[in-house]
Amino acid sequence: MENNQGFEEVKKRFSAADVDEKIEIYTSVRGLTVDQYKELLRMFPIKYLDRLEKAMG
């Protein structure tokens, strides 16, 4: 991600997405920093964390 504005758009989409869409966004977006990935992960529903882990392989 070249700038924070791009991340803010990803974060907005991620926040509004259902669980399957969140998984798709989290596993397909490129160029985020570790802190940005962590920020998205904080918005992910914990009870579905196993599905995210499987998707990440």
N, C-alpha and C positions, 0 to 999 in steps of 0.2 A: 504494500500500500504506500503510495507516494506521499499522501498527506492525510491529515486527521479528518478532513472533510469526507474523504472516501470511506474511512472507517466509520464515521458517524452514520453514513447511509447504510452500511452493512449492519451496524448495530440497530438501526431503526427497523430494517427488514427482519432481522433476527428476533427482535422483541415482539413483532406482530405475527411471526410465523407459528404454525403448529409444530408439534414435536418432530414429525418427519421432515418438514421444511427446515427446521433448526439444524437437524443432523446434516441435511444436504448443504446448507450454507457453511456450517462449521467444517465439514470435510472437503469442501471444494474451493473456498476462498483462499487466495494465496497472497503472500507478502505482508501478513500481519506480524506484529511483534509478539513476543511471548506475553507481555502484559495485555495486549489487545485480545489474544486468544483467551487469557484468563478472565478478562472482563466479559466476554461472551459466555464463557463457561459458568460464571456466576448467575447468568440469566437462564441457564438450562435447568429444567426440572430434574432434581436429584433422582426421583424414582425411575427415570428413564435413562439414567447414566449407563446402564449395561448395554442399551441399544446403541448409544453413541460409541462406546468402547468397541463393540462388534463392528460397527461401520468403519471405524478407523483401522481395523484389521490388526 
